[in-house]
């Protein structure tokens, strides 16, 4: 028998072939599985690009399951996370016949909170609409029947319904072990199951939230693992930037006002005139938004100038929060809810102070403001996350963030300790084997249960977080490289030691697909570009009988394109329904698209990736522009500035590779199987006219290329 069972497992006569209809043995899939297996056995870091159709999910799951040990699989989206847990993992596990336990772990805001549900039921007068009242009634029916408390499993209430914010917890308002419903907590249950599981499926946001806790000196919540796999890994640099930064928002302040009013009046009515106490806090938060006028914008703090109203308005907000803190400080012992409000108030005060603090010279970062339609977010963002991610991956220990809120870290540490207690009331200090597995470092010693009471900024001083054990790190996606060059990705995450490999899609792109760049289009910067895109696409849409995605680079373009399509179809009597992003949740729009059979779906970023529409339902993908990052991104502007100062070429080294990765994702929506056919239409003449255009289209799958509308229409008419 082959000493390495992978060849047999993936063979045309193997268990995978017997388990999956339409299975096809693929050399690329076997080679990728062998690379993953070698990485697991040698505890190496690998970066693996697998084109559409290679079968990368099975290529990493099979070696991960047969090699044993604890495995974490992290996905870029909750949709793929659910697909892995409910479909792919059970199918591969059953096909292999390996007895592994699998757990799904999401962020706490995905789980119903009994305490917040009880509070909301007790004072339903605070609900903002009749729809919230109806949704609350439906959740009350769902709650006692649910095993997991996962809001995704409540089909009668949409995941983005406003009511969920009232009946789920956040890191800020979770009471931890002080919660009266702690014993019933769905989050605690999910974490315990993750401790016991052999394979834990998470998403990138949860993984980095956990990594940030480790960075702050708090024991990690995720189980220690011998293998960590990142699927959809191309999203990691942006996700890491989000989580390794600091932020505070007017929404957080207004949530605090809402909760303080409800809890104060219910539990400490005699302590203060709560409406009067909270009015200055709410007013200052709303004044922050008024500082910027009616326009939305993203601006670096240095660009605002000395005389801008932002700084004095932040000072007013801090003063109002100081007054609130003084009252809550005298009431916090009356109950855990009031104590939690005090902690949240102190967190906001500290975060506001940290946001305005001088930047650290040794760790380049940017303070900037994101002004939305109704609120403001104040960000302090690292320009690079490579160093901090490298430290964690190589097990060099935690380095406390200088702006960490100590109460926040300590609270989370207490939560880790508390949820490890057994159901029969055993103390967390007794420490079960599961707790050791969850919190242990390489030598099996449990981490300390609380964060230090002071921020440790001395890099030479030992921390109480043991380094992780030797482990394999697998980063995979269909879009990581630019013409087999992985440096754009590896440098962003400090993966210079990683071994990189790429496998092209096994599909016959020259026969299955056509790349079409129309002639005569205006420049993408032209005011009428979106309308010109629609007009150029119309003959193709009609020849294709609908069955089209129109992917735009901005929500404004989505609205304009959808409006024009609806108007033209209505006037001409065309039978093609137009589905527009924002009109319904993404899964609903996709179901409607598949069901219609002749629809045109117009969407922005969320439809460029993670969408799988096989067969004749989708045979034309129209992309309005090359997806360069928006020019108003202050963090990007700072990165480009620093890259230029160091002698690099910001456009070719950063902006073009980013655009290529995003474009490959959008193009990947078209051909999803060996029998799919279709046309990719890119409505940006820079692909042809600019010197860098060649580098971009050469990074796409090798479709037949044309600029002839007649040739494309004739091809579509055959589909």
C-alpha positions as CSV (number, residue, x, y, z in Angstrom):
1,X,0.0,0.0,0.0
2,X,1.2,3.5,-0.7
3,X,2.9,4.9,2.5
4,X,1.2,8.2,1.7
5,X,-2.5,7.6,1.5
6,X,-3.3,10.9,-0.3
7,X,-2.9,9.5,-3.7
8,X,-5.4,6.7,-2.9
9,X,-7.8,9.0,-1.1
10,X,-8.0,11.4,-4.0
11,X,-8.0,8.8,-6.8
12,X,-10.9,8.2,-9.1
13,X,-11.6,5.0,-7.2
14,X,-11.0,6.4,-3.7
15,X,-13.5,7.3,-0.9
16,X,-13.9,10.9,-2.1
17,X,-14.9,9.7,-5.5
18,X,-17.5,7.4,-4.0
19,X,-18.9,10.1,-1.7
20,X,-19.2,13.0,-4.2
21,X,-21.2,13.0,-7.4
22,X,-19.3,14.2,-10.3
23,X,-15.9,13.8,-8.6
24,X,-12.9,14.1,-10.8
25,X,-9.3,13.2,-9.9
26,X,-7.2,16.3,-10.3
27,X,-3.4,16.4,-10.2
28,X,-3.5,20.0,-8.9
29,X,-5.6,19.0,-6.0
30,X,-3.4,16.1,-5.0
31,X,-0.3,18.3,-5.2
32,X,-1.9,20.9,-3.0
33,X,-2.9,18.3,-0.5
34,X,0.6,17.0,-0.4
35,X,1.9,20.5,0.2
36,X,-0.5,21.0,3.1
37,X,0.4,17.6,4.6
38,X,4.1,18.4,4.4
39,X,3.5,21.7,6.2
40,X,1.6,20.0,9.0
41,X,4.2,17.4,9.5
42,X,7.1,19.9,9.6
43,X,5.2,22.7,11.3
44,X,5.9,25.1,8.3
45,X,4.1,28.1,6.9
46,X,2.8,27.8,3.4
47,X,1.0,30.2,1.0
48,X,-1.0,28.3,-1.6
49,X,-3.0,29.8,-4.5
50,X,-5.5,27.4,-6.0
51,X,-7.5,28.5,-9.1
52,X,-11.2,27.9,-9.3
53,X,-11.9,24.2,-9.7
54,X,-8.8,22.8,-8.1
55,X,-10.8,21.8,-5.0
56,X,-8.8,23.6,-2.4
57,X,-11.3,22.9,0.4
58,X,-10.8,19.2,0.2
59,X,-7.1,19.7,-0.5
60,X,-6.6,21.2,3.0
61,X,-9.3,19.3,4.9
62,X,-8.2,15.8,3.9
63,X,-4.5,16.1,5.2
64,X,-5.7,18.1,8.2
65,X,-8.1,15.4,9.2
66,X,-5.8,12.4,8.6
67,X,-2.7,14.0,10.3
68,X,-4.6,14.6,13.5
69,X,-4.1,17.2,16.1
70,X,-6.2,20.3,16.8
71,X,-7.2,22.2,13.7
72,X,-8.6,25.7,13.3
73,X,-10.0,26.6,9.9
74,X,-10.7,30.4,9.5
75,X,-12.8,31.8,6.6
76,X,-13.2,35.2,5.2
77,X,-17.0,35.2,5.4
78,X,-19.6,33.7,7.7
79,X,-21.3,32.2,4.5
80,X,-18.2,30.0,3.8
81,X,-17.9,29.3,7.6
82,X,-21.4,27.9,7.6
83,X,-20.8,26.0,4.4
84,X,-17.7,24.4,5.8
85,X,-19.3,23.4,9.1
86,X,-22.7,22.2,7.8
87,X,-21.7,20.7,4.4
88,X,-18.0,20.4,3.4
89,X,-16.4,19.2,6.7
90,X,-19.1,16.6,7.5
91,X,-18.9,15.2,4.0
92,X,-15.1,14.9,3.9
93,X,-15.1,13.5,7.5
94,X,-17.7,10.8,6.6
95,X,-16.0,10.0,3.3
96,X,-12.7,9.4,5.1
97,X,-14.3,7.6,8.1
98,X,-12.3,9.6,10.6
99,X,-14.0,10.2,14.0
100,X,-13.3,13.9,14.5
101,X,-15.4,16.3,16.5
102,X,-16.2,19.6,14.7
103,X,-17.3,22.9,16.2
104,X,-18.5,26.2,14.8
105,X,-17.4,29.3,16.7
106,X,-18.6,32.8,15.8
107,X,-18.2,36.2,17.4
108,X,-20.5,36.9,20.4
109,X,-22.8,39.2,18.4
110,X,-24.0,36.2,16.4
111,X,-25.5,34.5,19.5
112,X,-28.7,35.3,21.3
113,X,-28.0,36.7,24.8
114,X,-30.5,35.5,27.4
115,X,-29.8,38.5,29.7
116,X,-30.3,41.1,27.0
117,X,-33.4,39.3,25.8
118,X,-34.8,39.3,29.4
119,X,-34.0,43.0,29.7
120,X,-35.7,43.8,26.3
121,X,-38.8,41.9,27.3
122,X,-39.0,43.7,30.6
123,X,-39.0,47.1,28.9
124,X,-40.3,46.6,25.3
125,X,-41.5,50.2,25.3
126,X,-37.9,51.1,24.3
127,X,-38.3,49.3,21.0
128,X,-38.1,51.7,18.1
129,X,-40.7,50.3,15.7
130,X,-43.6,47.9,15.3
131,X,-41.3,45.7,13.2
132,X,-38.9,45.4,16.2
133,X,-41.9,44.4,18.4
134,X,-42.9,41.7,15.9
135,X,-39.3,40.5,15.6
136,X,-39.0,40.3,19.4
137,X,-42.0,38.0,19.5
138,X,-40.5,35.7,16.9
139,X,-37.2,35.6,18.8
140,X,-39.0,34.7,22.0
141,X,-40.4,31.7,20.1
142,X,-37.0,30.8,18.7
143,X,-35.0,31.1,21.9
144,X,-36.3,28.1,24.0
145,X,-36.1,25.8,21.0
146,X,-32.6,26.7,19.9
147,X,-29.6,24.6,20.8
148,X,-27.0,27.0,19.7
149,X,-28.6,30.4,19.9
150,X,-27.1,31.3,16.5
151,X,-29.2,34.0,15.0
152,X,-28.5,32.6,11.5
153,X,-30.7,29.7,12.6
154,X,-33.7,31.9,13.2
155,X,-35.2,32.0,9.7
156,X,-38.1,34.3,10.7
157,X,-35.9,37.3,11.6
158,X,-33.3,38.6,9.1
159,X,-29.7,38.6,10.4
160,X,-29.5,42.3,10.0
161,X,-32.8,43.2,11.7
162,X,-32.5,46.0,14.2
163,X,-33.8,43.9,17.1
164,X,-30.7,41.7,17.1
165,X,-28.6,44.6,18.5
166,X,-30.8,44.6,21.6
167,X,-30.8,40.8,22.3
168,X,-27.2,40.0,21.5
169,X,-24.1,41.0,23.5
170,X,-21.0,42.8,22.6
171,X,-17.6,42.7,24.2
172,X,-18.5,46.0,25.9
173,X,-21.9,45.0,27.4
174,X,-21.3,41.4,28.2
175,X,-21.5,40.8,32.0
176,X,-19.3,37.7,31.9
177,X,-19.4,35.5,34.9
178,X,-21.5,38.2,36.8
179,X,-24.4,37.6,34.4
180,X,-27.5,36.1,36.0
181,X,-27.9,33.9,32.9
182,X,-24.3,32.8,32.7
183,X,-25.1,29.1,33.1
184,X,-27.3,29.2,30.1
185,X,-25.0,31.4,27.9
186,X,-24.9,30.3,24.3
187,X,-21.5,32.0,23.8
188,X,-20.1,30.0,26.7
189,X,-21.6,26.8,25.3
190,X,-20.0,27.4,21.9
191,X,-16.6,28.1,23.4
192,X,-16.8,24.9,25.5
193,X,-17.6,22.9,22.4
194,X,-14.7,24.5,20.6
195,X,-12.4,23.4,23.5
196,X,-13.6,19.8,23.0
197,X,-13.5,19.7,19.2
198,X,-10.8,18.4,17.0
199,X,-11.6,20.9,14.2
200,X,-12.9,24.4,15.0
201,X,-14.4,26.6,12.2
202,X,-14.1,30.3,12.7
203,X,-14.0,33.4,10.6
204,X,-11.1,35.9,10.2
205,X,-12.8,38.5,12.3
206,X,-13.1,36.2,15.3
207,X,-9.6,34.9,14.8
208,X,-8.1,38.4,14.9
209,X,-10.3,39.4,17.8
210,X,-8.8,36.5,19.7
211,X,-5.3,37.4,18.5
212,X,-5.8,40.9,19.8
213,X,-6.6,39.5,23.2
214,X,-3.4,37.5,23.2
215,X,-1.6,40.7,22.1
216,X,-3.1,42.5,25.1
217,X,-1.9,39.8,27.5
218,X,-5.2,37.9,27.8
219,X,-5.4,34.1,27.4
220,X,-6.6,33.2,24.0
221,X,-10.2,32.0,23.6
222,X,-9.6,29.8,20.7
223,X,-8.3,26.3,21.4
224,X,-4.6,25.8,20.9
225,X,-4.0,24.2,17.5
226,X,-1.3,22.3,15.7
227,X,-2.7,23.4,12.3
228,X,-4.3,26.8,11.4
229,X,-5.8,27.1,7.9
230,X,-6.9,30.4,6.5
231,X,-9.3,30.1,3.6
232,X,-10.1,33.2,1.6
233,X,-6.7,34.4,2.9
234,X,-6.5,37.3,0.5
235,X,-8.8,39.2,3.0
236,X,-6.4,38.9,5.9
237,X,-4.3,42.1,5.5
238,X,-7.4,44.2,5.6
239,X,-8.9,42.3,8.5
240,X,-5.7,42.4,10.5
241,X,-5.4,46.2,9.9
242,X,-9.0,46.6,11.3
243,X,-8.3,44.6,14.5
244,X,-4.8,45.7,15.3
245,X,-6.0,49.3,15.3
246,X,-8.0,51.3,17.8
247,X,-11.4,52.9,17.2
248,X,-14.2,54.7,19.0
249,X,-17.5,55.7,17.4
250,X,-20.5,57.9,18.1
251,X,-22.6,54.7,17.7
252,X,-20.8,53.2,20.8
253,X,-21.5,56.4,22.7
254,X,-25.2,56.5,21.8
255,X,-25.5,52.8,22.6
256,X,-24.1,53.6,26.1
257,X,-26.6,56.4,26.5
258,X,-29.5,54.1,25.5
259,X,-28.4,51.3,27.9
260,X,-27.7,53.7,30.7
261,X,-31.1,55.3,30.5
262,X,-32.9,51.9,30.5
263,X,-30.8,50.4,33.3
264,X,-30.5,53.6,35.4
265,X,-34.3,54.1,35.4
266,X,-34.9,50.4,36.1
267,X,-32.3,49.8,38.8
268,X,-31.2,53.1,40.2
269,X,-34.0,55.6,39.6
270,X,-33.2,57.4,42.8
271,X,-29.5,58.0,41.9
272,X,-29.9,60.7,39.3
273,X,-32.1,62.4,36.8
274,X,-30.9,60.1,34.1
275,X,-32.4,62.0,31.2
276,X,-30.6,65.2,32.3
277,X,-27.4,63.4,33.1
278,X,-27.2,61.7,29.7
279,X,-28.3,64.7,27.6
280,X,-24.9,66.3,27.4
281,X,-23.3,63.0,26.4
282,X,-25.8,62.4,23.6
283,X,-25.5,66.1,22.5
284,X,-21.7,65.9,22.3
285,X,-21.9,62.7,20.3
286,X,-24.3,64.2,17.8
287,X,-22.2,67.4,17.6
288,X,-19.3,65.3,16.5
289,X,-21.2,64.4,13.4
290,X,-22.3,68.0,12.9
291,X,-18.6,69.1,12.9
292,X,-18.3,67.9,9.3
293,X,-21.3,69.2,7.5
294,X,-23.6,67.1,5.3
295,X,-20.9,65.3,3.3
296,X,-19.5,61.9,4.2
297,X,-15.7,61.7,4.1
298,X,-12.6,59.9,5.4
299,X,-9.9,62.3,6.5
300,X,-6.5,62.0,8.2
301,X,-6.4,64.0,11.5
302,X,-3.5,66.2,10.3
303,X,-5.5,67.3,7.3
304,X,-8.3,68.8,9.5
305,X,-6.1,71.7,10.6
306,X,-5.7,73.4,14.0
307,X,-9.0,75.3,13.9
308,X,-11.3,72.4,13.2
309,X,-14.2,71.9,15.6
310,X,-13.4,68.2,16.1
311,X,-10.9,68.5,19.0
312,X,-13.0,70.8,21.2
313,X,-16.1,68.6,20.5
314,X,-14.2,65.5,21.6
315,X,-13.1,67.4,24.7
316,X,-16.8,68.2,25.4
317,X,-17.7,64.5,25.0
318,X,-15.0,63.5,27.4
319,X,-16.2,66.0,30.0
320,X,-19.7,64.7,29.7
321,X,-18.5,61.1,30.1
322,X,-16.4,62.2,33.2
323,X,-19.6,63.4,34.8
324,X,-21.5,60.2,33.9
325,X,-18.6,58.1,35.3
326,X,-18.8,59.9,38.6
327,X,-22.4,59.0,39.1
328,X,-22.0,55.4,37.9
329,X,-19.0,55.0,40.2
330,X,-21.3,55.5,43.2
331,X,-23.9,53.1,41.8
332,X,-21.8,50.3,40.4
333,X,-22.1,48.0,43.5
334,X,-25.9,47.9,43.1
335,X,-25.7,45.3,40.4
336,X,-23.6,43.9,37.5
337,X,-25.5,45.9,34.9
338,X,-24.5,49.2,36.6
339,X,-20.9,47.9,37.1
340,X,-20.8,47.1,33.4
341,X,-22.0,50.6,32.5
342,X,-19.2,52.1,34.6
343,X,-16.6,49.9,32.8
344,X,-18.0,50.9,29.4
345,X,-17.8,54.6,30.3
346,X,-14.2,54.2,31.4
347,X,-13.4,52.4,28.2
348,X,-14.8,55.2,26.1
349,X,-12.9,57.8,28.1
350,X,-9.6,55.9,27.7
351,X,-10.2,55.3,24.0
352,X,-10.9,58.9,23.3
353,X,-7.8,59.9,25.1
354,X,-5.7,57.3,23.3
355,X,-7.0,58.5,19.9
356,X,-5.7,62.0,20.5
357,X,-2.4,60.9,21.9
358,X,0.9,61.5,19.9
359,X,1.8,58.8,17.4
360,X,4.5,56.3,18.4
361,X,7.6,56.9,16.2
362,X,8.7,53.2,16.3
363,X,5.3,52.0,15.2
364,X,3.9,54.1,12.3
365,X,0.2,54.6,12.6
366,X,-2.4,57.1,11.5
367,X,-5.2,58.9,13.3
368,X,-8.1,59.5,11.0
369,X,-11.9,60.2,10.9
370,X,-14.6,58.2,9.0
371,X,-17.6,60.4,8.7
372,X,-20.8,58.5,7.7
373,X,-24.3,59.7,7.0
374,X,-25.3,59.5,10.7
375,X,-22.2,59.1,12.7
376,X,-18.4,59.3,13.1
377,X,-15.7,56.8,13.8
378,X,-12.3,57.9,15.2
379,X,-9.6,55.5,14.1
380,X,-6.0,54.9,15.0
381,X,-4.7,52.5,12.5
382,X,-1.3,50.8,12.1
383,X,0.3,51.4,8.7
384,X,1.7,47.9,8.7
385,X,0.5,44.8,10.6
386,X,3.5,42.6,9.4
387,X,5.4,42.9,12.7
388,X,2.6,42.1,15.1
389,X,1.3,39.2,13.0
390,X,4.9,37.8,12.6
391,X,5.3,37.9,16.4
392,X,2.2,35.9,17.0
393,X,2.8,33.4,14.2
394,X,6.4,32.7,15.3
395,X,5.4,32.5,19.0
396,X,7.5,35.4,20.1
397,X,5.0,36.3,22.8
398,X,2.6,39.2,23.3
399,X,3.5,42.8,23.2
400,X,1.0,44.9,25.1
401,X,-0.7,47.6,23.0
402,X,0.1,51.0,24.5
403,X,-3.5,52.0,24.2
404,X,-5.1,48.9,25.6
405,X,-8.0,49.4,28.0
406,X,-7.0,47.3,31.0
407,X,-10.5,46.8,32.3
408,X,-11.5,45.5,28.9
409,X,-8.6,42.9,28.8
410,X,-9.2,41.9,32.4
411,X,-12.9,41.4,31.9
412,X,-12.3,39.1,28.9
413,X,-9.7,37.2,30.9
414,X,-12.3,36.7,33.7
415,X,-14.7,35.4,31.0
416,X,-12.2,32.9,29.8
417,X,-11.6,31.6,33.3
418,X,-15.3,31.6,34.2
419,X,-16.6,29.7,31.2
420,X,-14.1,26.9,31.9
421,X,-15.9,26.1,35.1
422,X,-17.9,22.8,34.9
423,X,-21.7,22.8,35.0
424,X,-21.7,21.3,38.4
425,X,-20.2,24.3,40.0
426,X,-16.5,23.3,40.1
427,X,-14.2,26.3,40.4
428,X,-12.4,27.4,37.3
429,X,-9.2,27.3,39.4
430,X,-9.4,23.5,39.5
431,X,-8.6,23.5,35.8
432,X,-9.9,20.8,33.6
433,X,-7.9,19.2,30.7
434,X,-10.1,21.2,28.4
435,X,-9.0,24.4,30.1
436,X,-5.4,23.4,29.8
437,X,-5.8,22.7,26.1
438,X,-7.5,26.0,25.6
439,X,-5.1,28.2,27.5
440,X,-1.8,26.3,27.4
441,X,1.3,27.2,25.6
442,X,3.8,24.7,24.1
443,X,4.7,23.2,27.4
444,X,1.1,22.7,28.5
445,X,1.2,25.2,31.3
446,X,-2.0,27.2,31.7
447,X,-1.8,31.0,31.2
448,X,-2.6,33.3,34.0
449,X,-6.2,34.2,34.3
450,X,-6.0,38.0,34.4
451,X,-4.3,40.7,32.4
452,X,-1.7,42.7,34.2
453,X,-3.1,45.8,36.0
454,X,-0.6,48.0,34.1
455,X,0.4,48.2,30.5
456,X,3.7,46.5,30.0
457,X,5.7,48.3,27.3
458,X,9.1,46.8,28.1
459,X,9.8,44.4,25.3
460,X,12.5,42.7,27.4
461,X,10.2,41.9,30.3
462,X,8.7,38.4,30.3
463,X,5.0,38.1,29.8
464,X,2.8,35.4,31.3
465,X,1.7,34.2,27.9
466,X,3.6,31.1,26.9
467,X,4.5,30.8,23.2
468,X,2.3,28.6,21.1
469,X,3.5,25.1,20.2
470,X,5.0,24.3,16.8
471,X,2.2,24.6,14.3
472,X,1.5,24.7,10.6
473,X,0.1,27.8,9.1
474,X,-1.7,27.4,5.8
475,X,-2.8,30.4,3.8
476,X,-4.9,29.7,0.8
477,X,-7.2,31.4,-1.7
478,X,-7.9,31.6,-5.4
479,X,-6.3,35.0,-5.5
480,X,-3.0,35.6,-3.7
481,X,-0.4,36.0,-6.4
482,X,0.2,38.5,-9.2
483,X,1.7,36.4,-12.1
484,X,3.0,33.9,-9.5
485,X,4.5,36.6,-7.4
486,X,3.3,36.4,-3.8
487,X,5.3,39.2,-2.4
488,X,2.4,41.7,-2.2
489,X,0.6,39.2,0.2
490,X,3.6,37.8,2.1
491,X,5.1,41.2,2.9
492,X,1.8,42.6,4.2
493,X,1.6,39.8,6.8
494,X,5.3,39.3,7.6
495,X,5.3,35.9,5.9
496,X,8.8,36.2,4.3
497,X,9.7,32.7,5.5
498,X,6.7,31.1,3.9
499,X,6.9,28.5,1.1
500,X,4.6,29.6,-1.8
501,X,3.0,27.6,-4.6
502,X,0.2,28.1,-7.1
503,X,-2.0,25.8,-9.1
504,X,-3.9,27.1,-12.1
505,X,-7.6,26.2,-12.6
506,X,-8.1,22.9,-14.5
507,X,-10.9,24.5,-16.6
508,X,-10.5,25.0,-20.3
509,X,-10.8,28.8,-20.2
510,X,-10.0,29.4,-23.9
511,X,-13.0,27.2,-24.9
512,X,-15.3,28.1,-22.0
513,X,-14.9,31.8,-21.7
514,X,-14.3,35.1,-23.5
515,X,-12.8,38.3,-22.2
516,X,-14.3,41.4,-23.9
517,X,-13.2,45.0,-23.6
518,X,-15.6,47.2,-25.5
519,X,-14.3,49.9,-27.8
520,X,-15.2,53.6,-27.6
521,X,-16.0,53.8,-23.9
522,X,-15.2,57.1,-22.0
523,X,-12.5,57.1,-19.3
524,X,-13.6,55.7,-16.0
525,X,-13.3,59.2,-14.5
526,X,-15.9,60.6,-17.0
527,X,-19.2,61.7,-15.4
528,X,-21.1,59.5,-17.9
529,X,-19.1,56.4,-17.6
530,X,-21.7,54.3,-15.7
531,X,-24.4,55.1,-18.3
532,X,-22.0,54.2,-21.1
533,X,-21.2,50.9,-19.4
534,X,-25.0,50.0,-19.3
535,X,-25.4,51.0,-22.9
536,X,-22.5,48.9,-24.0
537,X,-23.7,45.9,-22.0
538,X,-27.3,46.1,-23.3
539,X,-26.8,44.1,-26.5
540,X,-24.9,41.4,-24.6
541,X,-27.6,41.2,-21.9
542,X,-30.3,40.8,-24.5
543,X,-28.3,38.2,-26.5
544,X,-27.7,36.4,-23.2
545,X,-31.3,36.6,-22.2
546,X,-30.5,38.2,-18.9
547,X,-28.4,35.9,-16.7
548,X,-26.0,38.7,-15.9
549,X,-24.0,40.1,-13.0
550,X,-23.1,43.8,-13.2
551,X,-20.3,44.3,-10.7
552,X,-19.5,47.9,-9.8
553,X,-16.7,49.5,-7.8
554,X,-19.0,51.8,-5.8
555,X,-22.5,51.9,-4.4
556,X,-23.2,55.1,-6.3
557,X,-22.5,53.3,-9.5
558,X,-24.7,50.4,-8.4
559,X,-27.6,52.8,-8.0
560,X,-27.0,54.6,-11.3
561,X,-26.6,51.4,-13.3
562,X,-29.7,49.7,-11.7
563,X,-31.8,52.8,-12.3
564,X,-30.8,53.0,-16.0
565,X,-31.3,49.3,-16.6
566,X,-34.8,49.4,-15.0
567,X,-35.8,52.4,-17.1
568,X,-34.5,50.9,-20.4
569,X,-36.1,47.5,-19.7
570,X,-39.4,49.1,-18.8
571,X,-39.5,51.4,-21.8
572,X,-38.4,48.6,-24.2
573,X,-40.6,45.9,-22.7
574,X,-37.6,43.7,-21.9
575,X,-38.5,40.8,-19.6
576,X,-35.4,41.0,-17.4
577,X,-35.9,41.6,-13.7
578,X,-33.2,43.9,-12.1
579,X,-32.0,42.9,-8.7
580,X,-30.1,45.6,-6.8
581,X,-27.8,45.3,-3.9
582,X,-29.5,46.7,-0.8
583,X,-33.0,45.8,-1.8
584,X,-32.8,42.5,0.1
585,X,-30.2,40.5,2.0
586,X,-27.5,38.9,-0.3
587,X,-28.8,35.3,0.1
588,X,-32.3,36.4,-0.9
589,X,-31.0,38.3,-3.9
590,X,-29.0,35.2,-5.0
591,X,-32.0,32.9,-4.5
592,X,-34.1,35.3,-6.6
593,X,-31.4,35.5,-9.3
594,X,-31.2,31.7,-9.6
595,X,-35.0,31.3,-9.5
596,X,-35.7,33.9,-12.2
597,X,-33.4,32.4,-14.8
598,X,-33.2,35.7,-16.7
599,X,-32.3,38.3,-14.1
600,X,-29.7,41.0,-14.0
601,X,-28.1,41.5,-10.6
602,X,-26.3,44.8,-9.9
603,X,-23.9,44.7,-6.9
604,X,-20.8,46.2,-5.4
605,X,-18.0,44.7,-3.3
606,X,-20.0,42.0,-1.5
607,X,-20.9,40.3,-4.8
608,X,-17.3,40.3,-6.2
609,X,-16.4,37.3,-4.1
610,X,-17.9,34.4,-2.1
611,X,-20.6,33.9,-4.7
612,X,-21.1,30.5,-6.4
613,X,-23.7,30.4,-9.2
614,X,-23.0,27.4,-11.4
615,X,-24.6,26.5,-14.7
616,X,-26.7,28.5,-17.1
617,X,-28.1,30.9,-14.5
618,X,-25.0,33.1,-14.8
619,X,-23.2,33.4,-18.2
620,X,-22.3,37.1,-18.4
621,X,-20.3,39.2,-15.8
622,X,-19.9,42.9,-16.5
623,X,-17.3,44.8,-14.5
624,X,-17.5,48.6,-14.7
625,X,-14.0,49.6,-13.7
626,X,-10.7,48.2,-12.6
627,X,-11.1,47.9,-8.8
628,X,-8.4,50.3,-7.6
629,X,-8.7,51.2,-3.9
630,X,-10.7,54.4,-3.4
631,X,-8.5,57.5,-3.4
632,X,-10.1,58.9,-0.2
633,X,-8.6,56.1,1.9
634,X,-6.3,57.9,4.3
635,X,-4.5,54.7,5.5
636,X,-3.8,53.7,1.9
637,X,-2.5,57.3,1.2
638,X,-0.2,57.1,4.2
639,X,1.1,53.6,3.1
640,X,1.8,54.9,-0.4
641,X,3.5,58.0,1.0
642,X,5.9,55.9,3.1
643,X,6.5,53.4,0.3
644,X,7.5,56.3,-2.0
645,X,9.7,57.8,0.7
646,X,11.6,54.5,0.9
647,X,12.3,54.6,-2.8
648,X,9.5,52.3,-4.0
649,X,6.9,52.7,-6.7
650,X,3.6,53.0,-4.8
651,X,1.4,52.5,-7.8
652,X,3.1,49.4,-9.3
653,X,4.1,47.8,-6.0
654,X,0.8,48.3,-4.1
655,X,-2.1,49.7,-6.1
656,X,-1.8,47.6,-9.2
657,X,-1.3,44.3,-7.2
658,X,-4.4,45.1,-5.0
659,X,-6.5,45.8,-8.1
660,X,-5.3,42.5,-9.7
661,X,-6.3,40.5,-6.7
662,X,-9.8,42.2,-6.5
663,X,-10.3,41.8,-10.3
664,X,-9.4,38.1,-10.2
665,X,-12.1,37.7,-7.5
666,X,-14.7,39.4,-9.6
667,X,-13.7,37.4,-12.7
668,X,-13.9,34.3,-10.7
669,X,-17.7,34.6,-10.5
670,X,-18.1,33.5,-14.1
671,X,-16.7,30.0,-14.6
672,X,-17.6,27.7,-11.6
673,X,-17.5,24.2,-13.2
674,X,-16.1,22.3,-16.2
675,X,-19.4,22.8,-18.0
676,X,-19.9,26.5,-17.4
677,X,-19.5,29.0,-20.3
678,X,-19.7,32.8,-20.4
679,X,-18.3,36.2,-21.1
680,X,-16.3,38.5,-18.8
681,X,-16.9,42.1,-20.0
682,X,-14.5,44.7,-18.4
683,X,-15.5,48.3,-19.2
684,X,-12.2,50.0,-18.5
685,X,-10.1,51.0,-21.5
686,X,-7.0,51.3,-19.2
687,X,-6.8,47.5,-19.5
688,X,-5.8,48.2,-23.1
689,X,-4.4,51.7,-23.2
690,X,-2.1,51.8,-20.1
691,X,1.3,50.1,-19.8
692,X,0.2,48.3,-16.6
693,X,-3.0,47.0,-18.3
694,X,-1.0,44.1,-19.8
695,X,0.2,43.0,-16.4
696,X,-3.4,43.0,-15.2
697,X,-5.1,41.0,-17.9
698,X,-2.2,38.5,-18.0
699,X,-3.1,37.8,-14.3
700,X,-6.6,36.7,-15.3
701,X,-7.5,33.2,-16.4
702,X,-6.5,32.6,-20.1
703,X,-9.8,33.4,-21.7
704,X,-10.2,34.1,-25.4
705,X,-9.8,37.9,-25.8
706,X,-11.8,40.1,-28.1
707,X,-12.9,43.7,-28.7
708,X,-15.6,42.8,-31.2
709,X,-19.2,43.1,-29.9
710,X,-20.5,41.0,-32.8
711,X,-18.2,38.1,-31.9
712,X,-19.4,38.3,-28.2
713,X,-23.1,38.5,-29.1
714,X,-22.7,35.5,-31.4
715,X,-20.9,33.5,-28.7
716,X,-23.6,34.3,-26.1
717,X,-26.4,33.4,-28.5
718,X,-25.1,29.8,-28.4
719,X,-25.3,29.5,-24.7
